[in-house]
Amino acid sequence: MALRRRILTRDEVLARLEAAIEAHGGLRRFVRRHALSESYISNVRYGRRSPPDNLLRVLGLEQSAVTYVHTYEIAGTEEVVS
């Protein structure tokens, strides 16, 4: 069986988290079921923290790489460097 991998955006990861929370009947039930910190997961939901590895595993994900992009203007142009 061939496995395929797809890169997800942060919004897609958060959408999976929200769906999982809803499927468990709310945040408290979700974190209790998976032995996660309620306050930490709340911080993830609102963009104050990155998803920890144990949460990613619950969602069927893994962190492959972190990418940082610096966007800046080049002398007199509006070109975006990616």
C-alpha positions as CSV (number, residue, x, y, z in Angstrom):
1,M,0.0,0.0,0.0
2,A,1.4,3.4,-1.0
3,L,1.2,6.2,1.5
4,R,0.8,9.8,0.4
5,R,1.8,12.9,2.3
6,R,0.3,16.4,2.0
7,I,1.5,19.6,3.6
8,L,-1.3,21.3,5.6
9,T,-1.6,24.9,6.4
10,R,-1.9,26.1,10.0
11,D,-5.6,26.9,9.2
12,E,-6.1,23.3,8.1
13,V,-4.5,21.9,11.2
14,L,-6.7,24.2,13.4
15,A,-9.8,23.1,11.4
16,R,-8.9,19.5,12.2
17,L,-8.5,20.4,15.8
18,E,-11.9,22.1,15.9
19,A,-13.6,19.1,14.2
20,A,-12.0,16.7,16.8
21,I,-13.1,18.9,19.7
22,E,-16.6,19.0,18.3
23,A,-16.7,15.3,17.7
24,H,-15.8,14.7,21.4
25,G,-18.5,17.0,22.6
26,G,-16.4,19.9,23.6
27,L,-12.9,21.0,24.7
28,R,-13.0,19.5,28.2
29,R,-14.0,16.0,27.0
30,F,-11.4,16.2,24.2
31,V,-8.5,17.1,26.5
32,R,-9.5,14.6,29.1
33,R,-9.9,11.7,26.6
34,H,-6.4,12.4,25.2
35,A,-4.6,13.6,28.4
36,L,-3.9,17.1,27.1
37,S,-3.7,20.4,28.9
38,E,-6.9,22.4,28.4
39,S,-5.1,25.7,28.7
40,Y,-2.4,24.8,26.3
41,I,-4.9,23.5,23.7
42,S,-6.9,26.8,24.1
43,N,-3.7,28.7,23.4
44,V,-3.2,26.6,20.2
45,R,-6.8,27.3,19.1
46,Y,-6.2,31.0,19.4
47,G,-2.8,31.1,17.8
48,R,-0.8,31.8,20.9
49,R,1.0,28.4,20.8
50,S,2.1,25.9,18.3
51,P,0.5,22.4,18.3
52,P,2.6,20.0,20.5
53,D,3.6,16.6,19.1
54,N,1.1,14.7,21.3
55,L,-1.8,16.8,19.9
56,L,-0.6,16.3,16.3
57,R,-0.5,12.5,16.9
58,V,-4.1,12.6,18.2
59,L,-5.1,14.4,14.9
60,G,-3.2,11.9,12.8
61,L,-0.5,14.4,11.9
62,E,3.2,14.9,12.4
63,Q,5.4,18.0,12.2
64,S,7.7,17.7,9.2
65,A,9.4,21.1,9.1
66,V,8.9,24.6,10.2
67,T,9.3,27.3,7.6
68,Y,9.9,30.9,8.3
69,V,9.5,33.4,5.5
70,H,10.7,37.0,5.6
71,T,8.8,39.2,3.2
72,Y,10.4,42.6,2.3
73,E,10.4,45.2,-0.3
74,I,13.3,45.5,-2.7
75,A,14.4,49.1,-3.3
76,G,11.6,50.7,-5.2
77,T,9.7,47.5,-6.2
78,E,6.8,45.6,-4.7
79,E,8.2,42.2,-5.5
80,V,7.5,39.5,-2.8
81,V,10.4,37.0,-2.3
82,S,9.2,33.5,-1.5
